[in-house]
Amino acid sequence: MKASKFWDAQKAFIPKQGADGVPVGEICRRAGISPATYFNWIKEI
């Protein structure tokens, strides 16, 4: 299995931006992740 290029702290910070009102598309573009990855990270929290 391929190791993640993101730290656990990043996985926690990126979804919290959505709670601040930033659109999901913008968050994903900045982080370089897909929307599916974003929503999977939300499930982990």
Stockholm file with secondary structure:
# STOCKHOLM 1.0

chainA/1-45         MKASKFWDAQKAFIPKQGADGVPVGEICRRAGISPATYFNWIKEI
#=GR chainA/1-45 SS CCCCSSCHHHHHHHHHHHHTTCCHHHHHHHHTCCHHHHHHHHHHC
#=GC SS_cons        CCCCSSCHHHHHHHHHHHHTTCCHHHHHHHHTCCHHHHHHHHHHC
//
